[in-house]
């Protein structure tokens, strides 16, 4: 699974770097480095209320530093394991 996280101006101000750091920690803690690749990306065209994240081409809604752990556990990790 490839996860793209926007680091453009709007997402940066919404905490995209915090999201990246939390995801890195979660992925490492679960030894998922061989299943999940993180990529920083400039504007993904969905500037809104949250950090823009795309996982294997699908946009993930509602991402910020407070929600990323539950999104990882409920959506991203299970999808990567199916992968």
C-alpha positions as CSV (number, residue, x, y, z in Angstrom):
1,X,0.0,0.0,0.0
2,X,1.2,3.5,-0.9
3,X,0.0,6.4,1.3
4,X,0.4,9.9,0.0
5,X,0.1,12.7,2.5
6,X,-0.2,16.3,1.3
7,X,2.5,18.7,2.6
8,X,1.2,21.7,0.6
9,X,0.5,25.0,2.4
10,X,-3.1,24.3,3.6
11,X,-2.3,20.7,4.8
12,X,1.0,21.8,6.4
13,X,-1.0,24.4,8.5
14,X,-3.4,21.6,9.4
15,X,-0.6,19.4,10.8
16,X,0.4,17.1,7.9
17,X,3.9,16.7,9.4
18,X,2.3,15.5,12.7
19,X,0.2,13.0,10.7
20,X,3.3,11.8,8.9
21,X,5.3,11.3,12.2
22,X,2.4,9.5,13.9
23,X,2.0,7.2,10.9
24,X,5.7,6.5,10.8
25,X,5.5,5.4,14.4
26,X,2.4,3.3,14.0
27,X,3.9,1.5,10.9
28,X,7.2,0.9,12.7
29,X,5.5,-0.4,15.9
30,X,3.5,-2.9,13.8
31,X,6.5,-3.9,11.6
32,X,4.5,-2.9,8.5
33,X,7.3,-1.2,6.6
34,X,7.3,-3.9,4.0
35,X,3.5,-3.4,3.4
36,X,3.1,0.4,3.7
37,X,5.0,3.1,1.9
38,X,4.6,6.7,3.0
39,X,5.1,9.5,0.5
40,X,4.9,13.2,1.0
41,X,3.1,15.0,-1.9
42,X,2.4,18.5,-2.8
43,X,-1.2,19.6,-3.3
44,X,-3.6,16.6,-3.9
45,X,-6.4,19.0,-4.8
46,X,-8.6,18.4,-1.8
47,X,-7.9,21.5,0.3
48,X,-10.5,21.5,3.0
49,X,-10.8,21.1,6.7
50,X,-8.4,18.2,7.1
51,X,-5.0,16.9,5.9
52,X,-5.4,15.3,2.5
53,X,-4.4,11.7,2.4
54,X,-4.6,9.2,-0.4
55,X,-4.1,5.4,0.1
56,X,-3.7,3.4,-3.1
57,X,-5.6,6.1,-5.0
58,X,-8.5,6.4,-2.6
59,X,-8.9,9.6,-0.6
60,X,-9.2,9.1,3.2
61,X,-11.5,11.7,4.9
62,X,-11.2,13.4,8.2
63,X,-7.4,13.0,8.8
64,X,-5.6,15.1,11.4
65,X,-3.2,14.4,14.2
66,X,-6.0,13.3,16.5
67,X,-7.8,10.9,14.1
68,X,-4.9,9.3,12.3
69,X,-4.3,6.5,14.8
70,X,-7.9,5.2,14.6
71,X,-7.9,5.6,10.8
72,X,-4.7,3.6,10.6
73,X,-6.0,0.8,12.8
74,X,-9.5,0.7,11.3
75,X,-8.8,1.3,7.6
76,X,-5.2,1.5,6.5
77,X,-3.6,-1.4,8.4
78,X,-6.4,-3.9,7.5
79,X,-6.3,-2.9,3.8
80,X,-2.5,-3.2,3.7
81,X,-2.7,-6.7,5.3
82,X,-5.2,-7.8,2.6
83,X,-3.0,-6.2,-0.1
